[in-house]
Amino acid sequence: MKKNTPSPSADKDQLHPRNRHRGRYDFAQLVQASPALAPFVRTNEFQDASIDFADPAAVKALNQALLREFYNIDTWDIPAGYLCPPIPGRADYIHYLADLLAETNGGAVPTGRTVRVLDIGVGANCIYPILGHQEYGWRFVGSDTDALALRASRQLVAANPGLAGAIDCRQQPDPQHMLVGIIKPGEVFDATICNPPFHASAAEAAAATQRKTDNLGHVRRGAPTRNFGGQSNELWYTGGEEAFLRQFIAESKQLPQASTWYTALVSKKATLLSVYYFLKLAEAVQVKTIEMAQGQKKSRFVAWTFLTEEELAARRQARPASIK
């Protein structure tokens, strides 16, 4: 082992305290839960069991094992070429969201199916609804413009009895919209979550893929591959994440009562000033920035509400007593 080289497990110690994936993966345990992972496990430079994170098949097998071992999801798969999400980071968003909801629920994380969350861009992997329901029992609506992705998510829900009745996948008919066309009249959510596409074009996404491939030390075999995959609508949006978030914020202003909290991941720190400016124009009543980290990778989500303290208190009082 190289001197002064940190162990990979140190990167995960910064995850949320309730995150199940702090510290090293126990690959022996994961292989026992999901034998399909076994062919991908090898000894890394730290003399620890690991996988080649540049290999899309290995990453998918790891996800399947994690979901089976920690979340009781026996069947999980995605169509070829679709985004294969890193589960620890996705789980962090869910746990920090739970803390945000606790702030307006007397300090207690609200649980159970009366808590409703909207996931804008659920994708083919359905990962946020799966984690949110398995951890906290929340009920989700997941939206997407991609019919194939929605079909895959519906199949995941149908294949796992524990998800029955917990996740509703809806087609967004207009790719220019996020909330309009998805939220029904009179419908109310406790929170809305979103992981925006952060590249501005296909060329920018391809360049980022090449950099990531090089950083992983992946041996090039023809065109670069994405270890986590991703379709165009998952990876880029005209104008990048800033343009996406500007539209998202504008639509949230049109539906101020539809979600107690609107939230969105902001990948680029430089985008934050623009987001704050757009939220000021939208007259958001409260704006919060929740920082997250895994090693050197820093991330955050911004949360905003149009509800006053009195309105937030009224919503809390309206909660069923069992989840206060």
C-alpha positions as CSV (number, residue, x, y, z in Angstrom):
1,M,0.0,0.0,0.0
2,K,1.3,3.5,-0.8
3,K,2.2,5.6,2.2
4,N,-0.3,8.3,3.1
5,T,-2.9,7.0,0.7
6,P,-6.3,7.1,2.3
7,S,-8.4,4.0,2.3
8,P,-11.5,4.2,0.1
9,S,-13.7,3.5,3.2
10,A,-12.7,6.9,4.6
11,D,-14.6,8.5,1.7
12,K,-17.8,7.0,2.9
13,D,-17.5,8.1,6.5
14,Q,-18.9,11.5,5.5
15,L,-22.2,10.0,4.5
16,H,-25.3,10.7,6.5
17,P,-25.3,9.0,9.9
18,R,-28.3,6.8,8.9
19,N,-26.8,5.8,5.6
20,R,-26.4,2.1,5.5
21,H,-23.3,2.3,3.3
22,R,-20.8,4.1,5.6
23,G,-17.4,2.3,5.7
24,R,-16.3,-0.5,3.5
25,Y,-18.6,-2.8,1.5
26,D,-18.6,-6.3,3.0
27,F,-18.2,-8.1,-0.3
28,A,-18.4,-11.6,1.3
29,Q,-21.8,-10.6,2.8
30,L,-22.9,-9.1,-0.5
31,V,-21.9,-12.1,-2.6
32,Q,-23.8,-14.3,-0.1
33,A,-26.9,-12.2,-0.7
34,S,-26.3,-12.0,-4.5
35,P,-24.0,-14.7,-5.9
36,A,-24.1,-13.0,-9.3
37,L,-21.7,-10.4,-7.9
38,A,-19.0,-13.0,-7.2
39,P,-17.3,-13.0,-10.7
40,F,-16.7,-9.2,-10.4
41,V,-15.0,-9.2,-7.0
42,R,-11.2,-8.9,-7.0
43,T,-8.4,-7.7,-4.7
44,N,-7.6,-4.0,-5.2
45,E,-4.4,-2.0,-4.5
46,F,-5.3,-1.7,-0.8
47,Q,-5.5,-5.5,-0.6
48,D,-9.2,-5.2,0.0
49,A,-12.0,-7.0,-1.9
50,S,-13.5,-4.7,-4.4
51,I,-14.9,-4.5,-8.0
52,D,-13.8,-2.6,-11.1
53,F,-15.9,0.5,-10.9
54,A,-15.2,1.2,-14.6
55,D,-17.0,-1.9,-15.6
56,P,-20.8,-1.2,-16.1
57,A,-21.7,-4.9,-15.5
58,A,-19.8,-4.9,-12.2
59,V,-21.5,-1.7,-11.0
60,K,-24.9,-3.1,-11.9
61,A,-24.2,-6.4,-10.0
62,L,-23.1,-4.4,-7.0
63,N,-26.3,-2.4,-7.0
64,Q,-28.3,-5.6,-7.2
65,A,-26.5,-7.0,-4.2
66,L,-26.8,-3.8,-2.2
67,L,-30.6,-3.5,-2.9
68,R,-31.1,-7.2,-2.0
69,E,-29.0,-7.1,1.2
70,F,-30.1,-3.8,2.6
71,Y,-33.4,-2.9,1.1
72,N,-35.2,-6.3,0.5
73,I,-35.3,-5.7,-3.2
74,D,-34.9,-9.1,-4.8
75,T,-35.4,-8.0,-8.4
76,W,-33.7,-5.0,-9.9
77,D,-32.5,-4.4,-13.4
78,I,-32.3,-1.6,-16.0
79,P,-32.4,-1.6,-19.8
80,A,-29.0,-1.5,-21.5
81,G,-27.5,2.0,-21.7
82,Y,-29.7,3.5,-18.9
83,L,-28.3,5.2,-15.8
84,C,-27.1,2.9,-13.1
85,P,-27.0,5.1,-10.0
86,P,-24.4,5.0,-7.2
87,I,-26.6,3.9,-4.3
88,P,-24.8,5.5,-1.3
89,G,-25.1,9.0,-2.8
90,R,-28.8,8.5,-3.7
91,A,-29.5,7.2,-0.2
92,D,-27.9,10.4,1.3
93,Y,-30.4,12.6,-0.6
94,I,-33.2,10.6,0.9
95,H,-31.9,10.7,4.4
96,Y,-31.2,14.5,4.3
97,L,-34.6,15.0,2.9
98,A,-36.0,13.1,5.8
99,D,-34.2,15.5,8.2
100,L,-35.7,18.4,6.3
101,L,-39.2,17.0,6.7
102,A,-38.5,16.5,10.4
103,E,-37.8,20.2,10.8
104,T,-41.4,21.0,10.1
105,N,-42.7,17.9,11.9
106,G,-41.7,18.7,15.5
107,G,-38.2,17.2,15.0
108,A,-39.5,13.7,14.1
109,V,-39.0,12.2,10.7
110,P,-42.5,11.5,9.2
111,T,-42.9,8.0,8.1
112,G,-45.5,5.8,6.4
113,R,-47.6,6.0,3.2
114,T,-49.4,9.2,4.1
115,V,-46.1,11.0,3.3
116,R,-46.1,11.7,-0.4
117,V,-43.0,12.5,-2.5
118,L,-42.7,13.5,-6.1
119,D,-39.6,12.4,-8.0
120,I,-39.0,14.4,-11.2
121,G,-37.1,12.2,-13.6
122,V,-37.5,8.8,-12.0
123,G,-35.7,7.1,-14.8
124,A,-35.5,3.4,-15.5
125,N,-33.8,2.6,-12.2
126,C,-36.6,4.0,-9.9
127,I,-33.9,4.3,-7.2
128,Y,-35.2,7.3,-5.1
129,P,-38.7,5.9,-4.7
130,I,-37.3,2.4,-3.8
131,L,-34.9,3.8,-1.2
132,G,-37.5,6.3,0.2
133,H,-40.2,3.7,0.6
134,Q,-37.9,0.9,2.0
135,E,-36.3,3.3,4.5
136,Y,-39.3,5.4,5.6
137,G,-42.4,3.9,4.1
138,W,-43.1,6.9,2.0
139,R,-45.3,6.8,-1.1
140,F,-44.0,8.2,-4.3
141,V,-45.0,9.5,-7.7
142,G,-42.2,9.2,-10.2
143,S,-42.4,11.1,-13.5
144,D,-40.4,10.9,-16.7
145,T,-40.6,11.9,-20.4
146,D,-39.1,8.5,-21.5
147,A,-41.7,5.9,-22.0
148,L,-39.2,3.0,-22.0
149,A,-37.7,4.2,-18.7
150,L,-41.2,4.4,-17.1
151,R,-42.0,0.9,-18.3
152,A,-38.8,-0.4,-16.7
153,S,-39.7,1.4,-13.4
154,R,-43.2,-0.1,-13.5
155,Q,-41.7,-3.5,-14.0
156,L,-39.4,-3.1,-11.0
157,V,-42.4,-2.1,-8.8
158,A,-44.5,-5.1,-10.1
159,A,-41.6,-7.5,-9.5
160,N,-41.1,-6.6,-5.8
161,P,-44.2,-7.2,-3.6
162,G,-42.9,-4.8,-0.9
163,L,-43.4,-1.9,-3.3
164,A,-47.0,-2.7,-4.2
165,G,-49.1,0.5,-4.1
166,A,-46.2,2.6,-3.1
167,I,-44.9,4.0,-6.4
168,D,-47.0,5.6,-9.2
169,C,-45.1,6.2,-12.4
170,R,-46.5,8.9,-14.6
171,Q,-45.6,10.0,-18.2
172,Q,-44.6,13.7,-18.6
173,P,-46.3,14.5,-22.0
174,D,-44.3,17.7,-22.6
175,P,-40.5,17.5,-22.3
176,Q,-40.4,21.2,-21.7
177,H,-42.2,20.9,-18.4
178,M,-41.3,19.3,-15.1
179,L,-44.3,19.8,-12.8
180,V,-47.0,21.1,-15.1
181,G,-48.8,18.1,-16.6
182,I,-47.7,15.8,-13.7
183,I,-49.3,17.3,-10.6
184,K,-53.0,16.8,-10.6
185,P,-55.5,19.5,-9.5
186,G,-55.7,19.6,-5.7
187,E,-52.8,17.1,-5.3
188,V,-50.4,17.9,-2.5
189,F,-46.9,16.4,-1.8
190,D,-44.7,16.7,1.3
191,A,-41.7,17.1,-0.9
192,T,-40.5,17.1,-4.5
193,I,-37.1,15.8,-5.4
194,C,-35.1,16.1,-8.6
195,N,-31.6,15.1,-9.9
196,P,-31.3,17.4,-13.0
197,P,-29.3,16.6,-16.0
198,F,-26.2,18.7,-15.6
199,H,-24.6,18.9,-19.0
200,A,-25.7,21.4,-21.6
201,S,-25.2,19.2,-24.7
202,A,-24.4,15.7,-25.9
203,A,-20.8,16.8,-26.7
204,E,-20.3,18.1,-23.1
205,A,-21.7,14.9,-21.7
206,A,-19.3,12.8,-23.9
207,A,-16.3,14.9,-22.8
208,A,-17.2,14.4,-19.2
209,T,-17.5,10.7,-19.8
210,Q,-14.0,10.6,-21.2
211,R,-12.6,12.5,-18.2
212,K,-14.3,10.1,-15.8
213,T,-13.1,7.1,-17.8
214,D,-9.5,8.4,-17.7
215,N,-9.7,9.1,-14.0
216,L,-10.9,5.5,-13.3
217,G,-7.9,4.2,-15.2
218,H,-10.1,2.3,-17.5
219,V,-8.4,0.7,-20.5
220,R,-9.9,2.2,-23.6
221,R,-11.5,-0.3,-25.9
222,G,-12.9,1.8,-28.8
223,A,-15.4,4.5,-27.7
224,P,-15.6,5.5,-24.0
225,T,-18.1,3.7,-21.8
226,R,-20.1,5.1,-18.9
227,N,-19.8,2.9,-15.9
228,F,-23.1,4.3,-14.7
229,G,-24.6,4.6,-18.1
230,G,-27.2,7.2,-19.0
231,Q,-29.5,8.3,-21.8
232,S,-29.5,11.8,-23.3
233,N,-32.4,13.0,-21.2
234,E,-30.7,11.7,-18.1
235,L,-27.4,13.4,-18.8
236,W,-28.0,16.7,-20.6
237,Y,-30.5,19.5,-21.1
238,T,-30.3,22.4,-23.4
239,G,-28.7,25.2,-21.4
240,G,-27.5,22.7,-18.7
241,E,-28.6,22.3,-15.1
242,E,-28.9,26.1,-14.7
243,A,-31.6,26.3,-17.5
244,F,-33.3,23.2,-16.1
245,L,-33.4,24.6,-12.6
246,R,-34.7,28.0,-13.8
247,Q,-37.6,26.2,-15.5
248,F,-38.2,24.0,-12.4
249,I,-38.3,27.0,-10.1
250,A,-40.6,28.9,-12.4
251,E,-43.1,26.0,-12.4
252,S,-42.9,25.5,-8.7
253,K,-44.0,29.2,-8.4
254,Q,-47.0,28.3,-10.5
255,L,-47.9,25.5,-8.0
256,P,-46.9,27.0,-4.6
257,Q,-49.2,24.9,-2.6
258,A,-48.6,21.6,-4.4
259,S,-45.5,20.6,-2.5
260,T,-44.5,21.6,1.1
261,W,-40.8,21.5,0.0
262,Y,-39.4,21.6,-3.5
263,T,-35.8,20.3,-3.7
264,A,-33.2,19.7,-6.4
265,L,-29.7,18.5,-6.5
266,V,-27.2,21.2,-7.7
267,S,-24.2,19.5,-9.2
268,K,-22.1,22.6,-10.0
269,K,-21.3,24.9,-7.1
270,A,-21.2,27.8,-9.7
271,T,-24.9,27.2,-10.4
272,L,-25.9,28.1,-6.8
273,L,-25.8,31.8,-7.2
274,S,-28.1,31.6,-10.2
275,V,-30.5,29.3,-8.3
276,Y,-30.6,31.7,-5.4
277,Y,-31.4,34.5,-7.8
278,F,-34.2,32.6,-9.5
279,L,-35.7,31.7,-6.1
280,K,-35.6,35.3,-5.1
281,L,-37.5,36.3,-8.3
282,A,-40.0,33.5,-7.5
283,E,-40.5,34.9,-4.0
284,A,-39.7,31.7,-2.2
285,V,-40.4,32.1,1.5
286,Q,-37.6,29.9,2.8
287,V,-34.5,28.6,1.0
288,K,-32.1,26.1,2.4
289,T,-28.9,24.5,1.1
290,I,-28.1,21.1,2.4
291,E,-24.5,20.1,1.9
292,M,-23.5,16.4,1.4
293,A,-20.1,14.8,0.9
294,Q,-18.4,11.5,0.0
295,G,-14.7,11.9,0.2
296,Q,-13.5,14.6,-2.2
297,K,-16.8,14.6,-4.0
298,K,-19.0,17.4,-2.6
299,S,-22.7,17.7,-3.5
300,R,-25.7,19.5,-2.2
301,F,-29.4,20.0,-2.7
302,V,-31.3,23.3,-2.5
303,A,-34.8,23.2,-0.9
304,W,-37.4,25.9,-1.0
305,T,-41.0,26.5,0.1
306,F,-43.6,29.1,-0.7
307,L,-45.5,28.4,2.6
308,T,-45.4,30.7,5.6
309,E,-44.6,29.4,9.1
310,E,-48.3,29.4,9.8
311,E,-49.1,27.3,6.7
312,L,-46.3,24.9,7.6
313,A,-47.7,24.5,11.1
314,A,-51.1,23.9,9.7
315,R,-49.8,21.1,7.5
316,R,-48.1,19.6,10.5
317,Q,-51.3,19.7,12.5
318,A,-53.2,18.0,9.6
319,R,-50.8,15.0,9.7
320,P,-52.3,11.7,11.1
321,A,-51.3,11.3,14.7
322,S,-49.4,8.1,13.9
323,I,-46.7,9.9,11.9
324,K,-46.3,13.1,13.9
